Amino acid sequence: MQDRVTATEAVEDDDEGIDLLDLALPLLQHWKLLVAGPLLAGIVALGITYLIKPTFTSRTVFLPPQQQQSAAASALASLGALSGLVGAAAGVKSPADQYVALLQSTTVADRLIDEFKLMQVYDREYRFEARKDLADNVRIALGKKDGLITVEVDDEEPQRAADIANRHVDELRRLTSQLALTEAQQRRVFFESQLKKTRDDLIQAQQQLQASGFNPGALKAEPKAAAEGYARLKAEVTAAEVRLQTLRRNLSETTPEVQQAQTMLGALREQLGKAEASTDLRGGPDYISKFREFKYQETLFELFSRQYELARLDESREGALIQVVDVAKPAERKSKPKRAIIAVATTLATLLLLAAFVVTRHFWRQSAARPEKEAKLAQLRAVLK
């Protein structure tokens, strides 16, 4: 008896199950709606796209400045402690991502907004709104393999789209000429500041030497060669101190580079102390002290002058050269809206929605026709109300 009841329930469950025929029946009954509805929606969407003002896209591709190994590296190697300055400066790289960030900067955006009157074009009251619209219409990408930077601009006028894309390159040239981005530019700025300070110190040392008067006996006690050797050693100590300060800006005290620089500076200071003690600088004639200071500043000035000229030479050769591969030109065809894609997508979306509606309504009506479902449907209607 129990087996019969179980079999009867299984048959009833099978009868209540949903198969492909249950789904195909309502779809076939309303095939006209499922055909005409999506076609009509697609035609309407296609017509609406003709009311949208077309958008044109222009693109420019360029090669950002390439950093090269400077000629100063080999020259600095022969200048003792100053050779470390190149290593510290060369560690500051300027990757292409930095140029992409410059193109996306507020400075560039504001100049473009002012030049092309984009606040009126975008019909914006505030500048930050115009910046956002400009950012939405500009795409800047960096090629990971080829290293080329691509700037794409969307605009309702093809000529303006091309002009804005090309203007990005001009603005990047202007920024790179003002900022010290490359290794050569950074070295030039660094040695320029050091050269200015050393020039002032040299002038002061020269004035003090002239004020002390000429002392032939001092020349015998302090030969010129010894004074120049002392001056060069003291210049190397100063250069080592500068290098250590440069490394500490970017590295911690525990790094091998900083520890090596500290060791080198300590050794140079020890040599300088021995040189001063051997000649008893403090107890010697006043002329000797001032002559040494003068030679020290003179040697340091020569070293910094040489490196400044090398940095300028490398900078002019490197030149922050931006090489344009493809110049942006006015687009001949629109890029938006894509009418065919919009029409097909609207047709398919409408077909799926109508099919879901037809199937849902069919099973709703079937459930409503069954007495055992009527009470539950009444509760559902009450909740919805």
C-alpha positions as CSV (number, residue, x, y, z in Angstrom):
1,M,0.0,0.0,0.0
2,Q,2.8,2.4,0.8
3,D,4.6,1.5,-2.4
4,R,1.4,2.5,-4.4
5,V,1.2,5.8,-2.6
6,T,4.9,6.5,-3.4
7,A,4.4,5.6,-7.0
8,T,1.3,7.9,-7.2
9,E,3.3,10.8,-5.7
10,A,6.1,10.2,-8.2
11,V,3.7,10.3,-11.1
12,E,2.1,13.5,-9.8
13,D,5.6,15.0,-9.4
14,D,6.4,14.1,-13.0
15,D,3.1,15.6,-14.1
16,E,4.1,18.8,-12.3
17,G,7.5,19.0,-13.7
18,I,8.4,21.4,-16.5
19,D,9.9,20.1,-19.8
20,L,10.8,21.7,-23.1
21,L,7.3,21.3,-24.5
22,D,5.9,23.4,-21.6
23,L,8.4,26.1,-22.6
24,A,8.0,25.8,-26.3
25,L,4.1,26.0,-26.2
26,P,3.7,29.6,-25.0
27,L,6.6,30.7,-27.3
28,L,5.0,29.2,-30.4
29,Q,1.6,30.6,-29.4
30,H,3.0,34.2,-29.3
31,W,5.6,33.9,-32.1
32,K,4.2,37.0,-33.9
33,L,4.9,39.1,-30.7
34,L,8.3,37.6,-30.3
35,V,9.2,38.4,-33.9
36,A,7.5,41.8,-34.4
37,G,8.4,43.2,-30.9
38,P,12.2,42.8,-31.1
39,L,12.3,44.0,-34.7
40,L,10.3,47.1,-33.8
41,A,12.5,47.8,-30.8
42,G,15.6,47.4,-33.0
43,I,14.3,49.8,-35.6
44,V,13.4,52.3,-33.0
45,A,16.8,52.1,-31.4
46,L,18.4,52.5,-34.9
47,G,16.3,55.6,-35.5
48,I,17.3,57.1,-32.2
49,T,21.0,56.7,-33.0
50,Y,20.5,59.1,-35.9
51,L,19.4,61.7,-33.4
52,I,22.7,61.4,-31.5
53,K,25.4,63.7,-32.7
54,P,28.3,61.6,-34.1
55,T,31.6,61.4,-32.3
56,F,35.0,61.4,-34.1
57,T,38.2,59.9,-32.7
58,S,41.8,61.0,-33.6
59,R,44.9,59.4,-32.4
60,T,48.6,60.3,-32.1
61,V,51.4,58.0,-31.3
62,F,54.8,59.2,-30.1
63,L,58.0,57.9,-28.6
64,P,58.9,59.5,-25.2
65,P,62.4,60.7,-24.4
66,Q,64.9,57.9,-24.1
67,Q,67.5,58.0,-21.4
68,Q,71.0,57.2,-22.5
69,Q,74.2,56.3,-20.6
70,S,75.9,59.7,-20.3
71,A,79.5,60.4,-21.2
72,A,80.0,61.9,-17.8
73,A,80.1,58.4,-16.2
74,S,83.6,57.6,-17.6
75,A,84.9,61.1,-17.0
76,L,83.8,61.0,-13.3
77,A,85.5,57.7,-12.8
78,S,88.9,59.5,-12.9
79,L,87.8,62.2,-10.3
80,G,88.0,60.2,-7.1
81,A,85.0,60.6,-4.8
82,L,83.1,62.6,-7.3
83,S,82.6,59.4,-9.4
84,G,79.9,58.4,-6.9
85,L,77.7,61.3,-7.8
86,V,76.9,59.8,-11.2
87,G,75.8,56.6,-9.5
88,A,73.4,58.5,-7.2
89,A,72.0,60.6,-10.0
90,A,71.7,57.7,-12.5
91,G,69.6,55.9,-10.0
92,V,66.8,58.4,-10.5
93,K,65.1,57.1,-13.6
94,S,62.2,58.7,-15.5
95,P,60.0,55.8,-16.9
96,A,57.5,56.4,-19.6
97,D,54.8,56.1,-16.9
98,Q,56.0,59.4,-15.6
99,Y,55.3,61.0,-19.0
100,V,51.8,59.5,-19.0
101,A,51.2,61.1,-15.6
102,L,52.4,64.4,-16.9
103,L,49.9,64.2,-19.8
104,Q,47.1,63.5,-17.3
105,S,48.1,66.4,-15.0
106,T,45.8,69.3,-14.1
107,T,48.3,71.7,-15.7
108,V,48.0,70.2,-19.1
109,A,44.2,69.8,-18.7
110,D,43.7,73.5,-17.8
111,R,45.9,74.7,-20.7
112,L,43.8,72.6,-23.1
113,I,40.6,73.8,-21.6
114,D,41.6,77.5,-22.1
115,E,43.1,77.0,-25.5
116,F,40.1,75.2,-27.0
117,K,37.4,76.9,-24.9
118,L,36.2,73.5,-23.7
119,M,34.0,75.0,-20.9
120,Q,31.8,76.4,-23.6
121,V,32.1,73.3,-25.8
122,Y,31.1,71.0,-22.9
123,D,28.6,73.6,-21.6
124,R,30.1,73.5,-18.1
125,E,30.0,76.2,-15.4
126,Y,32.9,75.0,-13.4
127,R,36.4,74.1,-14.5
128,F,36.5,70.8,-12.6
129,E,33.5,69.6,-14.6
130,A,35.3,70.5,-17.8
131,R,38.4,68.6,-16.6
132,K,36.2,65.5,-16.0
133,D,34.6,65.7,-19.4
134,L,38.0,66.1,-21.0
135,A,39.4,63.1,-19.1
136,D,36.4,61.0,-20.3
137,N,37.1,62.0,-23.9
138,V,40.9,61.4,-23.8
139,R,42.5,58.0,-23.5
140,I,46.3,57.8,-22.9
141,A,47.9,54.4,-23.0
142,L,51.5,53.2,-22.8
143,G,52.6,50.2,-24.9
144,K,54.2,47.7,-22.6
145,K,56.3,46.1,-25.4
146,D,57.1,48.9,-27.7
147,G,57.2,51.7,-25.2
148,L,55.1,54.0,-27.4
149,I,52.5,56.4,-25.9
150,T,49.1,56.6,-27.6
151,V,46.7,59.6,-27.1
152,E,43.2,59.1,-28.4
153,V,40.7,62.0,-28.3
154,D,36.9,61.9,-28.9
155,D,35.1,65.0,-30.0
156,E,32.1,66.0,-32.0
157,E,34.3,67.9,-34.5
158,P,37.0,65.9,-36.2
159,Q,39.4,68.8,-36.6
160,R,39.2,69.7,-32.9
161,A,39.8,66.1,-31.9
162,A,43.0,66.0,-34.0
163,D,44.2,69.4,-32.6
164,I,43.6,68.3,-29.0
165,A,45.5,65.1,-29.5
166,N,48.5,66.9,-31.1
167,R,48.4,69.5,-28.5
168,H,49.1,66.9,-25.8
169,V,52.5,66.3,-27.4
170,D,53.3,70.0,-27.5
171,E,52.3,70.4,-23.8
172,L,54.5,67.4,-22.9
173,R,57.5,69.1,-24.7
174,R,56.8,72.3,-22.7
175,L,56.7,70.5,-19.4
176,T,59.9,68.4,-20.0
177,S,61.7,71.6,-20.9
178,Q,60.8,73.1,-17.5
179,L,61.2,70.1,-15.3
180,A,64.4,68.1,-14.5
181,L,63.1,64.6,-15.5
182,T,66.0,62.9,-17.2
183,E,69.3,61.8,-15.6
184,A,71.2,64.5,-17.5
185,Q,68.8,67.2,-16.5
186,Q,69.0,66.2,-12.8
187,R,72.8,66.2,-12.9
188,R,72.8,69.6,-14.6
189,V,70.5,71.1,-11.9
190,F,72.6,69.5,-9.1
191,F,76.0,70.7,-10.4
192,E,74.6,74.1,-11.3
193,S,73.6,74.7,-7.6
194,Q,76.9,73.3,-6.4
195,L,78.9,75.4,-8.9
196,K,77.1,78.6,-7.8
197,K,77.9,78.0,-4.2
198,T,81.5,77.1,-4.9
199,R,82.0,80.2,-7.1
200,D,80.9,82.4,-4.1
201,D,83.3,80.6,-1.8
202,L,86.1,80.9,-4.3
203,I,85.7,84.6,-4.6
204,Q,85.7,85.0,-0.9
205,A,88.8,82.8,-0.5
206,Q,90.6,84.8,-3.2
207,Q,89.7,88.1,-1.5
208,Q,91.1,86.8,1.8
209,L,94.2,85.6,0.2
210,Q,94.9,88.9,-1.4
211,A,94.3,90.7,1.8
212,S,96.9,88.6,3.6
213,G,99.7,89.9,1.4
214,F,102.5,88.0,-0.3
215,N,104.9,86.1,1.9
216,P,107.9,84.4,0.1
217,G,108.8,82.5,3.2
218,A,105.4,80.9,3.3
219,L,105.9,79.6,-0.2
220,K,109.0,77.8,1.0
221,A,107.3,76.4,4.0
222,E,104.3,75.4,1.9
223,P,105.2,74.4,-1.6
224,K,102.6,74.8,-4.3
225,A,102.4,71.1,-5.0
226,A,101.7,70.2,-1.4
227,A,99.0,72.8,-1.2
228,E,97.3,71.5,-4.4
229,G,97.5,68.0,-3.1
230,Y,95.9,69.1,0.2
231,A,93.2,71.0,-1.8
232,R,92.4,68.0,-3.9
233,L,92.1,65.8,-0.9
234,K,89.8,68.2,0.8
235,A,87.7,68.5,-2.4
236,E,87.3,64.8,-2.4
237,V,86.1,64.9,1.2
238,T,83.5,67.5,0.2
239,A,82.4,65.4,-2.8
240,A,82.1,62.3,-0.6
241,E,79.9,64.2,1.8
242,V,77.7,65.4,-1.0
243,R,77.4,61.9,-2.3
244,L,76.4,60.5,1.1
245,Q,73.7,63.2,1.5
246,T,72.4,62.3,-2.0
247,L,72.2,58.6,-1.1
248,R,70.5,59.2,2.2
249,R,67.6,61.0,0.4
250,N,66.6,57.7,-1.3
251,L,68.2,54.9,0.8
252,S,68.2,53.9,4.5
253,E,71.3,53.9,6.7
254,T,71.5,50.1,6.6
255,T,71.9,49.7,2.8
256,P,75.3,48.7,1.5
257,E,75.6,51.8,-0.7
258,V,75.2,54.2,2.3
259,Q,77.6,52.1,4.5
260,Q,80.2,52.1,1.7
261,A,79.9,55.8,1.3
262,Q,80.3,56.3,5.0
263,T,83.4,54.2,5.0
264,M,84.9,56.1,2.1
265,L,84.1,59.4,3.8
266,G,85.8,58.3,7.0
267,A,88.9,57.2,5.2
268,L,89.2,60.5,3.3
269,R,88.7,62.5,6.5
270,E,91.4,60.5,8.2
271,Q,93.8,61.2,5.3
272,L,92.9,64.9,5.5
273,G,93.5,65.0,9.2
274,K,96.9,63.5,8.8
275,A,97.7,66.1,6.1
276,E,96.7,68.9,8.3
277,A,98.6,67.5,11.3
278,S,101.8,67.0,9.3
279,T,102.0,70.6,8.3
280,D,100.5,72.1,11.5
281,L,98.0,74.2,9.6
282,R,96.7,76.1,12.5
283,G,100.1,77.1,13.8
284,G,101.5,78.0,10.4
285,P,101.5,81.4,8.8
286,D,98.2,83.1,7.9
287,Y,99.1,83.1,4.3
288,I,99.4,79.3,4.2
289,S,95.9,78.8,5.6
290,K,94.3,81.2,3.2
291,F,96.4,79.8,0.3
292,R,95.2,76.3,1.0
293,E,91.6,77.4,1.3
294,F,91.9,79.2,-2.0
295,K,93.4,76.2,-3.8
296,Y,90.7,74.0,-2.3
297,Q,87.9,76.2,-3.6
298,E,89.6,76.5,-6.9
299,T,90.0,72.7,-7.3
300,L,86.4,72.2,-6.2
301,F,85.2,74.8,-8.7
302,E,87.1,73.2,-11.5
303,L,85.6,69.8,-10.7
304,F,82.0,71.1,-10.6
305,S,82.5,73.2,-13.7
306,R,83.7,70.2,-15.7
307,Q,80.7,68.1,-14.5
308,Y,78.3,70.9,-15.1
309,E,79.5,71.3,-18.7
310,L,79.3,67.5,-19.2
311,A,75.7,67.5,-17.9
312,R,74.8,70.3,-20.2
313,L,76.3,68.4,-23.1
314,D,74.4,65.2,-22.2
315,E,71.2,67.2,-21.8
316,S,71.5,68.8,-25.2
317,R,72.3,65.5,-26.8
318,E,69.5,63.7,-24.9
319,G,67.3,66.7,-25.5
320,A,64.1,65.4,-24.0
321,L,63.4,64.5,-27.6
322,I,59.8,63.4,-28.2
323,Q,59.6,61.7,-31.6
324,V,56.1,61.6,-33.1
325,V,55.4,58.3,-34.9
326,D,51.8,59.1,-36.0
327,V,50.4,62.6,-36.2
328,A,46.7,62.9,-35.3
329,K,44.6,63.8,-38.3
330,P,40.9,64.6,-38.6
331,A,38.9,61.4,-38.7
332,E,37.1,60.6,-42.0
333,R,34.5,58.4,-40.3
334,K,32.6,58.6,-37.0
335,S,33.6,56.3,-34.2
336,K,30.3,56.7,-32.2
337,P,27.5,55.8,-32.1
338,K,27.9,52.3,-33.5
339,R,24.4,52.0,-35.0
340,A,24.5,48.3,-36.1
341,I,25.7,47.1,-32.7
342,I,23.1,49.2,-30.9
343,A,20.3,47.9,-33.1
344,V,21.3,44.3,-32.8
345,A,21.8,44.5,-29.1
346,T,18.4,46.1,-28.6
347,T,16.7,43.5,-30.7
348,L,18.3,40.6,-28.8
349,A,17.6,42.2,-25.4
350,T,13.9,42.8,-26.3
351,L,13.6,39.2,-27.6
352,L,14.9,37.8,-24.3
353,L,12.6,40.1,-22.2
354,L,9.5,39.2,-24.2
355,A,10.3,35.5,-24.1
356,A,10.7,35.6,-20.4
357,F,7.4,37.6,-20.0
358,V,5.5,35.2,-22.2
359,V,6.7,32.1,-20.4
360,T,6.2,33.6,-16.9
361,R,2.6,34.7,-17.8
362,H,1.8,31.2,-19.2
363,F,2.8,29.4,-16.0
364,W,1.2,32.0,-13.9
365,R,-2.1,31.4,-15.6
366,Q,-1.7,27.6,-15.3
367,S,-1.1,28.0,-11.6
368,A,-4.1,30.2,-11.2
369,A,-6.3,27.6,-12.8
370,R,-5.5,24.9,-10.2
371,P,-7.6,25.0,-7.0
372,E,-4.7,24.0,-4.7
373,K,-2.8,27.1,-6.0
374,E,-5.6,29.6,-5.7
375,A,-5.2,30.2,-2.0
376,K,-1.4,30.9,-2.4
377,L,-2.0,33.2,-5.3
378,A,-4.6,35.1,-3.3
379,Q,-2.0,35.6,-0.5
380,L,0.6,36.7,-3.0
381,R,-1.8,39.3,-4.5
382,A,-2.6,40.6,-1.1
383,V,1.1,41.0,-0.3
384,L,1.8,42.8,-3.6
385,K,-1.1,45.1,-2.9
